[in-house]
Amino acid sequence: MALPTLTPEQRAEALKKAAAARTARKELRDKIASGEETIPAVLGRAKSDQIVGKTKVADLLKSLPGYGPAKVSQLLEATGIDISRRAAGLGERQRQALLDALK
């Protein structure tokens, strides 16, 4: 499927919207890193909050203190979650398995 041709104004608007989404995801990861947000709270609103829902679970976990790429991929593999899964795409069992593994 070919991408639609955008006018320069539409392209500028799309770029502006994408930059705002990246900034919001960065702020979310910073809040998780500082302890203002918890993973259970964030995953709880993944279905209703579009910014949280489109964020990869691996990126959310890497924001936790002490969790790097190796530990995150090991955790996701142990819980049966694909590394590219987004927060809104987690099933109830996957979400519960992840929360249990983080305790």
N, C-alpha and C positions, 0 to 999 in steps of 0.2 A: 504494500500500500504506500503510495507516494505521499509525502508530506504536503500540506496545502501551501500555496505561495502566499506569503504574508506581505502586507504593505509595510513600509518603514515604520509607521506609527504602531501597527500591531506587533511588529518585531520588538520595538522599544518597550512596549507595554509588557510583553511576555518576558523579556530580559529583566525588567524591573520586578515583576512578580516572582521570578525564579530567585533573584537575589534576596528578596524579602523572606522567601521560604528557607533558603540556606542560612540566613541570619537567625531565624527563629529556631531552626534545628540546632545551631551552634549554641544559642542561649539555653536550650533545653539540656544539651550535653554538659554545659558549664554548671547548671543548677544541680545535675546529678553528681557531678564531680565534687561540688562544694557541700553536698549533703542537704541542700534545700528541697530536693525532690528525691523520692525513693522509686526503685524499679517497680514495686507492686502498685504504687499510685499511678505511675506513668502508664504501665500496661493496662491498668483499669480504665483509663480514658482513651485508649488507642482507637477504639471503634468510633468514638464521638469527636475526637480532636484530629483533624486532618494532618496537622504537622506531626503529631506523635505517630499517627497511623502510617505515614509514609516513611518514617525513619526506620532504618534497618535495626533489627534486634542486636546484631553484633556491635553496631556503633553505640547503642545505648549501654551495653555491657562494658565496652571498652572505656566508657566514661567513669565507671566505678573505680575508686582507688584500689590499686593492687591487681587490676585485671588488664592484662595486655593481650595482644593478638593470639598468642599461644594458649593462654588460659581460657580465653573466650571461645576459641575454636574447639578446645577440648570439652568445655562445658556444653556447647551447642551439640557436639557429636554425642555426648553422653545422654542428652535429653531428646535426641532425635529431631533436632530442628536444623533445617538447612541454613547454611551461612548467609545466604542472600535473602532470607525471609524478612519481611517487614512486620512491624509491630501489629498492624491491623490484620495481618494474615495469619496470626497465630490462632490455633484452635484452643478450645478450653483445656484440653488435656495437655497440650504443649505448654501453655501458659502456666498451668499448675505445676507441671514437672520442672519448669525453669525456676519458679518461685521456691519450690521445695529444695532444689539443688543450691539455691543461693543462701539458704538458711544456715 
